[in-house]
Amino acid sequence: MLLNFQITDANQVYDTLNLGRRIDVIWPDEGMRSRGGRNFWNNWVPVEGMEGIVIHTWKPHHPDPKLRSHVEKTIYLVQIQDKFVPVAKNAVYTK
């Protein structure tokens, strides 16, 4: 079940998580990764109040590397229009 979420703190958006660095998370799909950061977004910026659908979750210490967060926070991958926005779990709420 996909849930609608609203961003409550844009300061907790991971806007460079898609750069493919060794320390970054493993994205569910290369197309999502390519549209998941400010290098794709250009002048568009996620702000408080924007709504989207969570399509993936990364959790700290998850045994599956594809589901593992690179920080001590759960990170949601939220789709907003044609963009993918990684944001900390505590910076969104369910609509």
TACOR-V969619 format. One record per residue. PHI is phi in whole degrees, 0 to 359 (999 if undefined). PSI is psi as a letter, one per 20 degrees, with the letter a starting at -180 (999 if undefined). NEAR is the number of other C-alpha atoms within 10 Angstrom. Layout:
PHI&PSI&NEAR  PHI&PSI&NEAR
This chain:
999&p&4  269&p&9  245&q&12  280&p&15  234&q&21  237&p&20  287&p&25  250&i&16  213&n&16  292&i&18  289&i&14  254&k&16  275&p&22  266&n&18  275&j&21  234&k&15  285&i&21  260&j&24  282&i&16  77&k&13  287&q&10  301&h&8  278&i&11  286&r&15  287&r&21  267&p&20  280&q&22  292&i&14  201&p&8  297&h&11  296&h&10  294&g&17  300&g&21  293&h&18  253&j&17  247&k&26  196&r&22  295&i&20  292&h&13  264&h&15  295&h&17  56&d&8  274&i&7  283&p&9  225&p&12  291&p&20  230&r&14  304&p&13  97&i&13  293&q&13  243&q&21  198&a&23  248&p&20  284&p&23  246&i&15  200&q&15  225&p&20  248&p&25  239&q&20  298&q&15  62&j&15  294&p&11  294&h&9  268&o&9  303&h&15  290&i&14  247&j&20  266&p&22  284&q&21  270&i&19  230&r&15  276&k&10  226&q&16  282&p&18  240&p&28  264&q&26  259&o&25  255&p&25  268&p&21  234&o&16  58&c&9  261&j&10  248&q&21  241&p&27  240&o&31  283&p&25  216&q&26  299&q&22  305&g&18  283&j&14  252&j&18  223&q&23  222&q&13  285&p&12  272&999&10
